[in-house]
Amino acid sequence: MLKFCTSANPHKTAITAVHYDKFCKEPEKYLEKSTHIVASISEERLENLFNLAMLHHFSLGLVPLNTQKYLAGALNLPLNVDESIDIALQNNMQAIDLVRCNDQTLISKAVMGWLPLLDTQSSKKSLKQYLFDFYTELKKLFTVNLIPFEIETANGKKIKTAASGVIVLHHQKSSMVSKLSPYENSLRDGMISIIIFSPFSVFEYIKFLFIARLSMKKRKTLPTIIGYIRSSKIEIKPQKPLKADIDSYSSSSTPLVCEVIRDALLINAPESFWEDNPKSTTVKEAVKVDNLPNEKEIPKYSQKHIPLLSYASEERFKDLFQSLREDAKTNSTYLTLMTLSTILASIGLLLNSTSVVIGAMLLAPLMAPIVSLAMGILRGDENLLKASTAKIAIGVVTALISSVAVIYIIPLTVITNEIISRTNPTLLDLGVAIVSGIAAAYSKSFKEIVQSLAGVAIAVALVPPLAVAGIGLGMGEIYIFIGAFLLFLTNLVGIILSATFTFQILGYSSVLKSKKSFLFVSLLLAAISFPLYLSYNEIYENHKLSLFMKQERYLINGKYIIINDADIRKKANMLIINLHLSAREQLTRSDLGLLKKKIQSHTDRKVYIKAKIDYIL
């Protein structure tokens, strides 16, 4: 117990020691000559001391025990005893708010429900201990159900949702939990905050946990599995009784009613505490629960264990589903764009113009129904499945008819490099399709990046292979049709499968509902994978042959011939090789014939050679 005087210690105070029990029995006796108490006591006694301070209006200087890190953190007090005593003896008392939860004093936080690895001290653990705890809690995560909660604020606003747990925060600026919310809280603003955790899936929770652990700064937005409420009074009512741990030393049971008492205590604290806790009377109630399940979704989330991947509902993703349904409808605009893009692609292919072909890719509308089909497979939406499948089929037929018509109108029989390049699909093309499907589903899921679908359309190029297939039909070249249509099927199957899984990971369904459709697409993938592998292997063998020819120095009839470049293309069962040769002496037809025989000896296929010769003087 302290009373101010003019000497006796650096703070010019006279100090009188008194036992806690004696002071509690007769506080009026000891407060006759002094109104400031310095205390270093246990949590249970600290709560009673706060009650006495509010009743008898004396100020406090607190010296935390070594075990009271939460108290030191809440008031920015050092754990060093001498430094804490120095602060406690200063004549610089100011008022702070006090929070009562079910008539118990809350200093830092109250926790109810299941919130693994989010305790404020977990960051002090070793990596080995943290990984062990993570593994232990991860196993529990698969057995947890979200609990229905009803939460009411001081203004009478009621929120019904489902959550795994709730944390009530008074002030914890240095804790990991406090950094999860972008909103500031203070011990002098008349408000109490709660953070509501509602993980939609194991995957979402793990992602959130790693981001929360790695982030050192306060977040600018709420994480996707969190809701936030700030009010002067909050009542929390879970559907089933829960234990509420208060400041790790006390507990209560739900329902939990937490209320702020303004300017309840006069305390001494360091300057850093007052800077972090400016006094405010203008802070308004805040309710940010858009990330949480709404009242209609509560039964779905509370009756099942948290899934590995998120599940979704029409209410949650209404805008996206509406957009996908529109994309699955066949209309005159779609048919017009398919016709125009195919005609443009066909002309570009015949002209060997890459820029014209790219323009056709941008114009083509075929990506939209494919993405809709992926969602239809995932969600088991029969209407979406039928509509998108029909739209894709109509688009394919339209493209083939349009490109065949171009060949009849423009009777060119030149097979350009642009055409040839789309007749030998490989596993690499399947890889491009898979990545494009992921990008398409991701872009479609977020309005702010939906414009990226144009880039995806260029990357995967759906219409040009169809145009090449139609050109092959028009020319009567079946090998061109088969190769180009195989490329189209490769793109189609790759996009559908990868977009389906991407939508699942993004939370649009926890399970694959249209298993028959998915099985059909998977079987189609298996069917085309073999020719893709053969084609890839063939390209690899051609590449090896090209390298071998360029490294070899041929001696023909006493004349040295160097192959500078060799471009090898397959046509039916023949290899067309374009050679760029260098020689010092004039090459005769006989010399070139012998060169062809030497090259032919390295492959089983018939070789057709075109040569450009540079003579070195």
Residue pairs with C-beta under 8 A, 6 or more apart in sequence:
1 15
1 16
1 17
1 18
1 23
1 30
1 34
1 36
1 37
1 38
2 13
2 14
2 15
2 16
2 34
2 36
2 37
2 38
2 61
2 89
3 13
3 14
3 16
3 33
3 34
3 36
4 12
4 13
4 14
4 34
4 36
4 91
5 12
5 13
5 14
6 12
8 14
8 15
9 15
9 89
11 86
11 89
11 90
11 91
13 89
15 38
16 30
16 34
18 30
20 39
20 41
20 45
20 49
22 30
23 30
23 37
24 48
24 52
27 52
27 56
28 56
31 56
31 58
34 58
35 57
35 58
35 59
36 58
36 59
36 60
36 61
36 93
37 49
37 53
37 58
37 59
37 60
37 61
38 60
38 61
38 62
38 63
38 85
38 88
38 89
39 46
39 49
39 60
39 61
39 62
39 63
40 62
40 63
40 64
40 65
40 81
40 84
41 49
41 65
42 65
43 68
43 247
43 249
43 250
44 249
44 250
46 62
46 71
46 105
47 104
47 105
47 250
49 60
50 60
50 98
50 105
50 264
50 265
51 105
52 58
53 59
53 60
53 265
53 266
54 98
54 261
54 264
54 265
57 266
58 266
59 93
59 265
59 266
59 267
59 268
60 93
60 265
60 266
60 267
60 268
61 85
61 87
61 88
61 89
61 90
61 267
61 268
62 71
62 75
62 77
62 84
62 88
62 267
62 268
63 77
63 81
63 84
63 85
63 88
64 71
64 72
64 77
64 79
64 84
66 79
69 79
69 121
70 107
70 108
70 109
70 120
70 247
70 248
71 77
71 107
71 108
72 78
72 79
72 84
73 108
73 120
73 172
73 174
73 175
74 107
74 108
74 170
74 171
74 172
74 187
75 267
75 269
75 273
76 269
76 270
76 272
76 273
76 276
77 84
77 87
77 269
77 270
77 273
78 84
78 87
78 270
87 268
87 269
87 270
88 268
89 268
90 268
92 268
93 266
93 267
93 268
94 266
94 267
94 269
94 274
95 188
95 263
95 264
95 265
95 266
96 187
96 188
96 263
96 264
96 265
96 267
96 277
97 170
97 187
97 188
97 189
97 190
97 260
97 261
97 262
97 263
97 264
98 105
98 260
98 261
98 264
98 265
99 105
99 106
99 168
99 170
99 192
99 258
99 259
99 260
99 261
100 106
100 258
100 259
100 261
101 110
101 168
101 244
101 246
101 252
101 256
101 257
101 258
102 244
102 252
102 253
102 256
102 257
102 258
104 246
104 250
104 252
106 168
106 170
106 192
106 246
106 247
106 258
107 170
107 247
108 120
108 169
108 170
108 171
108 172
108 175
108 247
109 120
109 167
109 168
109 169
109 170
109 172
109 175
109 177
109 247
110 167
110 168
110 244
110 245
110 246
110 247
110 252
110 256
110 258
111 119
111 165
111 166
111 167
111 168
111 244
111 245
112 165
112 166
112 236
112 238
112 242
112 243
112 244
112 245
112 254
112 256
113 147
113 163
113 164
113 165
113 166
113 197
113 238
113 242
114 140
114 144
114 164
114 165
115 164
115 165
115 167
115 197
116 133
116 137
116 138
116 140
116 141
117 130
117 133
117 134
117 137
117 209
118 167
118 176
118 177
118 197
118 212
120 172
120 175
120 176
120 177
122 130
122 133
122 176
123 176
123 213
125 133
134 209
138 202
138 206
141 199
141 202
141 205
141 306
142 202
142 305
142 306
142 308
143 305
144 164
144 305
144 306
145 301
145 302
145 303
145 304
145 305
145 306
146 162
146 163
146 164
146 198
146 199
146 293
146 301
146 302
146 306
147 162
147 163
147 164
147 165
147 238
147 239
147 240
147 242
147 302
148 160
148 161
148 162
148 238
148 239
148 298
148 302
149 159
149 160
149 161
149 162
149 163
149 166
149 196
149 236
149 237
149 238
149 239
150 158
150 159
150 160
150 237
150 239
151 158
151 159
151 160
151 161
151 194
151 196
151 229
151 234
151 235
151 236
151 237
152 158
152 159
152 234
152 235
152 237
153 159
153 229
153 231
153 233
153 234
153 285
153 287
154 231
154 232
154 233
154 234
154 285
155 231
155 285
157 285
157 287
159 227
159 229
159 287
159 289
159 292
160 294
160 295
160 298
161 196
161 198
161 227
161 289
161 292
161 293
161 294
161 295
161 298
162 198
162 292
162 293
162 297
162 298
162 301
162 302
163 196
163 197
163 198
163 227
163 292
164 197
164 198
164 199
164 306
165 197
166 194
166 195
166 196
166 197
166 236
167 177
167 194
167 195
167 197
168 192
168 193
168 194
168 234
168 236
168 256
168 258
169 177
169 178
169 185
169 192
169 193
169 194
169 195
170 185
170 187
170 192
170 193
171 185
171 186
171 187
171 277
172 178
173 276
176 212
176 213
177 195
178 185
178 218
179 212
179 215
179 217
179 218
179 219
180 195
180 212
180 219
180 222
180 223
180 226
181 193
181 195
181 218
181 219
181 222
181 226
181 228
182 218
182 219
182 220
182 221
182 222
183 193
183 228
183 230
183 286
185 191
185 193
185 230
186 276
186 277
186 278
186 280
186 283
187 277
188 263
188 277
188 278
188 279
188 280
189 279
189 280
189 281
189 283
190 232
190 260
190 262
190 280
190 281
190 283
191 230
191 231
191 232
191 260
191 283
191 285
192 230
192 231
192 232
192 233
192 234
192 258
192 259
192 260
193 228
193 229
193 230
194 228
194 229
194 230
194 234
194 236
194 258
195 226
195 227
195 228
196 226
196 227
196 228
196 229
196 289
196 292
197 225
197 226
198 225
198 226
198 227
198 291
198 292
198 293
198 301
199 205
199 208
199 225
199 306
200 225
200 301
200 306
200 310
200 311
200 507
201 306
201 307
201 308
201 309
201 310
201 311
201 507
201 510
202 306
202 307
202 308
202 309
203 308
203 309
203 310
203 505
204 224
204 225
204 310
204 507
205 225
205 306
208 223
208 224
208 225
208 226
211 223
212 223
222 228
222 288
222 291
223 291
224 291
225 291
226 291
227 288
227 289
227 290
227 291
227 292
228 286
228 287
228 288
228 289
229 286
229 287
229 288
229 289
230 283
230 285
230 286
230 287
231 285
231 286
232 259
232 260
232 285
233 257
233 258
233 259
233 260
234 257
234 258
234 259
235 255
235 256
235 257
235 258
236 254
236 255
236 256
236 257
236 258
237 254
237 255
238 254
238 255
239 302
241 253
241 254
242 253
242 254
243 251
243 252
243 253
243 254
244 251
244 252
244 253
244 254
244 256
245 251
246 252
293 300
293 301
294 315
296 313
296 315
297 313
297 315
297 316
300 311
300 313
307 510
307 511
308 510
309 504
309 505
309 507
309 510
310 506
310 507
310 508
310 510
311 507
311 509
311 510
311 511
312 507
312 508
312 509
314 321
317 508
319 447
320 444
320 445
320 508
321 375
323 444
324 371
324 372
324 375
324 384
324 444
325 372
325 383
325 384
325 387
327 368
327 369
327 371
327 372
327 388
328 369
328 372
328 373
328 376
328 384
328 387
328 388
328 391
329 387
329 391
330 387
330 390
330 391
330 394
333 365
334 365
334 391
334 394
334 395
335 394
335 398
337 363
337 364
337 365
338 364
338 365
338 366
338 395
338 398
338 399
338 402
338 463
339 398
339 402
340 363
341 360
341 361
341 363
341 364
341 365
341 463
342 360
342 364
342 398
342 399
342 402
342 403
342 406
342 463
342 466
342 467
342 470
343 402
343 403
343 405
343 406
344 356
344 359
344 360
344 363
345 356
345 357
345 360
345 361
345 364
345 403
345 463
345 464
345 466
345 467
346 402
346 403
346 406
346 407
346 467
346 470
346 471
347 356
347 406
347 410
348 354
348 355
348 356
348 357
348 359
348 360
348 418
348 464
349 357
349 416
349 418
349 419
349 422
349 464
349 467
349 468
349 471
350 406
350 410
350 412
350 414
350 416
350 419
350 471
351 416
352 416
352 417
352 418
353 418
354 418
357 418
357 461
357 464
358 458
360 463
360 464
360 467
361 457
361 458
361 461
361 462
361 463
361 464
362 454
362 457
362 458
364 457
364 462
364 463
365 395
366 392
366 395
366 399
366 462
366 463
367 440
367 453
367 456
367 457
367 460
367 462
367 495
369 387
369 388
369 391
369 392
369 395
370 388
370 392
370 440
370 462
370 492
370 495
370 496
370 499
371 440
371 441
371 444
371 495
371 499
372 384
372 387
372 388
372 391
373 384
373 385
373 388
373 389
373 392
373 496
374 437
374 441
374 495
374 496
374 497
374 499
374 500
374 502
374 503
375 381
375 384
375 499
375 500
375 503
375 508
376 382
376 384
376 385
376 388
376 514
376 517
377 385
377 496
377 500
377 512
377 514
377 517
377 518
377 521
378 500
378 503
378 504
378 508
378 509
378 512
378 513
378 514
379 508
379 509
379 513
379 514
380 513
380 514
381 514
382 514
385 514
385 517
392 492
396 466
396 488
399 463
399 466
399 467
399 470
400 466
400 469
400 470
400 473
401 470
402 467
402 470
403 466
403 467
403 468
403 469
403 470
403 471
403 473
403 474
404 470
404 471
404 473
404 474
406 470
406 471
406 474
407 470
407 471
407 474
407 475
408 474
413 475
415 475
415 477
415 480
415 571
418 464
419 468
419 471
419 480
420 569
420 571
422 464
422 465
422 468
422 483
422 484
422 487
423 468
423 472
423 479
423 480
423 483
423 484
423 487
424 483
424 535
424 538
424 539
424 569
424 570
425 483
425 486
425 487
425 490
425 532
425 535
426 532
426 533
426 535
426 536
426 539
427 529
427 532
427 533
427 536
428 536
429 487
429 490
429 491
429 532
430 490
430 493
430 494
430 528
430 529
430 532
431 494
432 459
432 460
432 491
432 494
433 460
433 490
433 491
433 492
433 493
433 494
433 495
433 498
434 494
434 495
434 497
434 498
435 459
435 498
436 456
436 459
436 460
436 491
436 494
436 495
436 498
437 460
437 494
437 495
437 496
437 497
437 498
437 499
437 502
438 498
438 499
438 502
439 452
439 455
439 456
439 459
440 453
440 456
440 460
440 495
440 499
441 498
441 499
441 500
441 502
441 503
441 506
442 449
442 502
442 506
443 449
443 450
443 451
443 452
443 453
443 456
444 450
444 453
445 503
445 506
445 508
460 491
460 495
461 491
462 488
462 491
462 492
465 484
465 485
465 487
465 488
465 491
466 484
466 485
466 488
468 480
468 483
468 484
468 487
469 480
469 481
469 484
469 485
469 488
470 481
471 480
471 484
472 478
472 479
472 480
472 481
472 482
472 483
472 484
473 481
479 571
479 572
486 528
486 531
486 532
489 524
489 528
490 528
490 532
493 521
493 524
493 525
493 528
494 525
496 521
497 521
497 522
497 525
500 512
500 518
503 509
504 510
504 512
512 518
538 570
542 568
542 570
542 575
543 568
545 566
545 568
545 602
545 603
546 566
546 567
546 568
548 602
549 563
549 566
549 579
549 599
549 602
550 563
550 564
550 565
550 566
552 563
553 560
553 561
553 562
554 560
554 561
554 562
554 563
554 595
554 598
555 561
556 587
556 591
556 594
556 595
556 598
557 590
557 591
557 594
559 583
559 584
559 585
559 587
559 591
560 583
560 584
561 581
561 582
561 583
561 587
561 591
561 595
562 581
562 582
562 583
563 579
563 580
563 581
564 580
564 581
564 582
564 614
565 578
565 579
565 580
566 577
566 578
566 579
566 580
567 577
567 578
568 575
568 576
568 577
568 578
569 575
569 576
569 577
569 578
570 576
570 605
571 608
573 605
573 606
574 605
574 606
574 607
574 608
575 603
575 605
575 606
575 607
575 608
576 608
576 610
577 599
577 607
577 608
577 609
577 610
578 609
578 610
578 611
578 612
579 609
579 610
579 611
579 612
580 611
580 612
580 614
581 587
581 611
581 612
581 613
581 614
582 613
582 614
582 615
582 616
583 613
583 614
583 615
583 616
584 615
584 616
584 617
585 615
586 615
587 613
592 609
592 611
595 609
596 607
596 609
599 607
599 609
600 606
600 607
